[in-house]
Amino acid sequence: MPSQPLSLTVRLKHLGFTVGNQMRLYGEKFEVAGEPIILTDDVVLVDTIEVKSGTVKRVRIPLPILKIAQERAA
């Protein structure tokens, strides 16, 4: 695995995208259920469980959060 995706994954975890953490994204409350999935420089997904309904969803990490993580990972 290239060092940039690895360090980006580590930085996203430091920002709270770790299994078991709860966060509010897109107006909904989610519990993180998996590791960040890096598809491209601007598209990173994470498996979650919507707290209210218990529905499993793959959610895109918002671009502003992703940019913060990329700046700190570089």
Secondary structure, 3 states (H helix, E strand, C coil): CCHHHHHHHHHHHHCCCCCCCEEEECCEEEEECCCCEECCCCCEEEEEEECCCCCEEEEECCHHHHHHHHHHHC
